[in-house]
Amino acid sequence: MTTECLFFLVILVYMLVNVWTDTRYLKTKNEWHLLIGGFFFVVGAINDLILLLLIAIVITVFLGVMLSKVPHTTLGAGDTKMLMVVAMYFQNLNPSINPLILVLIIICVYIVLSFIQLSLFRVVSFFLKRDISFFSYRTEGEKVITPEALPILITVMLISQL
């Protein structure tokens, strides 16, 4: 088993657990982010990538905080932590990529997928002419509440194919 396969299995299990907990309870566990993020940080430290990982983390936190302040978005602190872990994963896989460009690609793909998810729920709610409630997905009038772990998982899958 190659290192890339091991990394992919770790991030896949991490993301699937996050999708499950985010979809069911609209919460993710801090310990889980710390454990997997710490794993990727230690691997990066062994490979002399600390500076690149720190830059990726800082940029992700900055953009995550900015995105959480945008009206009609549901990006929370746990989602920003997931994006940080994803950024460390991709930085470990591709250390030659500039962390700013890497994080911008991750965030842009995530924004598009999140927009599609929100739009689908708005359209379904409009045509049903009532509010929708499915696990932690719900609409309340004009407000749409969706867990963001699924768009982040799809982001990982799409970028992994590049």
Salt bridges, closest charged atoms under 4 A:
GLU140 OE2 - ARG138 NE 3.07
GLU142 OE1 - ARG122 NH1 3.67
